[in-house]
Amino acid sequence: MDDLFSSEDDDHLFDLDYNPYARKRPLSSRLDRDDYDETDEEEANRQKLYLVPYRWWKEAQRSVADEIVGILYNVLSNYDNADSEIVLDLRKEESSGTRVKMDEGVSSREYALVKEALWLRTLKWHNDSKTSEEDDRYHCVAEGQSQEVFPLQIRLSFSPGTNSLLVKISLKDNAVDFYRRACSIFNSQSELLQIWDFSGQTSQFVMNEIINLPKFSPEKQGKEVLLELHVHGFFVFTNKTDERLAEPMKTENSFGKSRVRMNMNSDNLSSQLMLTNTSLSGSGYRGIGVLGFAGLQNLGNTCFMNSAVQCLVHTTQLVDYCLGDYEKDINHENSLGMNGELSLAFGELLRKLWAPGAMPVAPRMFKFKLAKFAPQFDGYNQHDSQEFLAFLLDGLHEDLNCVKCKPYIEAKDAEGRPDEEVADEHWLNHLARNASIIVDIFQGQYRSTLVCPVCKKVSVTFDPFMYLTLPLPSTTMRTMTLTVFSTDGIMLPMPFTITVPKGGRLKDLIDSLSLACSLKDDETLLVAEIYKNQIFRLLDGPSDSVALIRDDDKLVAYRLPKVSETCPLVVFSHQQLERPYGFGAMAPNWKLFGVPLIARIENLSSGSEIHYQFLKLLRPFLMPVEDVVNDYDGDETRNTVNENSKVEGIVSPLVSYCDAGPDSGEENDVHLNADFKFYLVDKPGSSEIKMNDPVPISSLTKNLDVTVHWSDKMIEKYDTCLLSSLPEVFKPLLFAKRHEESISLYKCLEGFLQEEPLGPDDMWYCPRCKKHQQAIKKLDLWRLPEILVIHLKRFSYSRFFKNKLETYVDFPIHDLNLSNYISHIDNQLSNCYQLYAVTNHYGRMGGGHYTAFIDHGHGRWYEFDDDRVFPISEDRIKSSAAYVLFYRRVREM
């Protein structure tokens, strides 16, 4: 075991919380990292100690619920003018070590020794308590305002004979100005000097010395250790120091009228120490600078991390917690946690950001710890700030989870019991396994209801949530384009673009398309997917999810008359003769083209019905008569056509057979047989369908696939381009400029709470049906957290594209009222919230930049853009860049 005083260098600088018996973790795994600095971890593990006026510290503890225990020392002060040295003899008060009573009187000669975190929490309390809307003097941190805190080098030793601590403050160890201040603070007066130790470090130091007593003579004083002490809150005026030392008192004279003056006996070190006798308030210490304005350096695409961290470190409850003794809550046994490393790194980063001075902080150690447990955040790539926030909150919770051994609790059936009873049961079960500051302030509860679409089985559960992910309108709805083909022989194919719920069913698609195409009451739609000029599948299941339809699919909808389902559905596929050219070309073959046509035929007694229905479907695709005349081969025929058109005023006989019925004469038969040939698909033997011949099918046939061979002449006479043109369901435009959308945050919340079917990959196992079903899901807010985090779902992903929605969301700043959106009303808790932080994302997917807006109280907003911090007006808070919103609960308006 190493000796506390085994250092060869007596002037080596220690901290009072130095533990000589703690073994450091090996750093070999970290030495190969470019961004790792060994001094970062040393500084992170170092706790500075502060000496402050006890009254100033005690005033802030009235609002702290933690039990305050300190050790009281009576101090005898001796001044050696020859050696320019102050010697303090600290002897423990027998009654110390108990809880501090807040109603006790306080002497102006009582000081407190506290750790840096506790000092920062006290400093913040005073700073916040005296901040007012009219007080604009302290919005910016001025240079030199931190002169009030000064370091003091002291030599600490233990005296076994008197069982006391000896502290030596020497001029040779300190700057002249700092030593003069120390003389003013610790000079010998008739009034007793007392020091409260709330750091616990003096008792640790004494214990270590007692352990090493056998190595020393009881009469011999222990070895001196040089320490650094930070002194704050003592305003000193000396006649040989810079007049700027008096500036805090001139500009911030709020200590009260009653002061105590202590004059030193030494002529060459005459000075004055001024302390308040009655009301030592925080405003008198604003010379140290306004807190919470430190930025974070960008280490390389770390703006996603910086913005989220700034929002968290300005969450009041989390700040107060991390500035306290939160280390005692770290759970080193939790296998889901990170052995406290993440929480310690975050707490240390928070303390640096709240330290006076507002100097930008480089979060290297925090990023290193983050990448250690979440490799996806390693390196210097841009990431999603909300994904980082979700990981950080979950990691902090597991690190700080006070439940050492999580009990197994079997969920009871909720059927037949009141929701209030089931909700409380689920919440208590959750708290039995999860107890941390994160749960206390960030977690709420919602009710999840599932209804089986088949047996109508209802399942109700109550689950916790850390944040709400609200879909934007463009993320809840899906734009789809389908081409409608008519079977009446009049209308050309027409594409229609409709909007359907992303989680909707085929019925929703058909209903929307029916309205768009003005479907008649005696008509119905049959939706099909076209692939390689064939019908790949029929979408005829009303409960099928539209999520099964891909953006690059090609869909058609056939308008069919509402006839008996016993009528066969005839599908016409088109083929044309492909003639390869060139040396070694293959023989001609028939190749599919165009979109198949569909018709329901009531009477399939002969091939004439099939011929007639096909020609009727083709009628809208006929080329204009002028084109037919000009393009037709043969002058004699052309003259005949012109003459007939002029004299008789009828359509050319070349196209007149298209209007012929199934009973037309032999002349039309000749044309049809020459121009089109019809074949049954997958029929053995000769499958050609000829005019007036019976169709070789049974009466039970429901679907009939017919292939139509087109002649070259018919390819020219019909507009096959219209027949072949088919758009995709959705084709995103990479550089299309979107119109500015605007929607209320309440509308987003309503979209989140509305019922929707589960996706095909997220089906629910129905215990009654004994199979997975696409149940209908409905969410309801049941219990709201103290801090409500709202994530606006701006980013969407598909197989080929990533998209960001620039929708402007109009969110409340001062009065978010959720009373109308919560299913369970608790009269003891408010449902009103006020915005205090926003994470913004500017730019497109895969890049862009993150910033944070922070409310520093009384509507004074600041933008934290990495290491730059500057004030902004409130009217800039709302923008289409808002990504994550942070609300805190307030009293109802």
Order of alpha helices (4+ residues) and beta strands (2+ residues): beta-alpha-beta-alpha-beta-beta-beta-alpha-beta-beta-alpha-beta-alpha-beta-beta-alpha-beta-beta-alpha-alpha-alpha-alpha-alpha-alpha-alpha-beta-beta-beta-alpha-beta-beta-alpha-beta-beta-beta-beta-beta-alpha-alpha-alpha-alpha-alpha-beta-beta-beta-alpha-alpha-beta-alpha-beta-beta-beta-beta-beta-beta-beta-beta-beta-beta-beta-beta-beta-beta
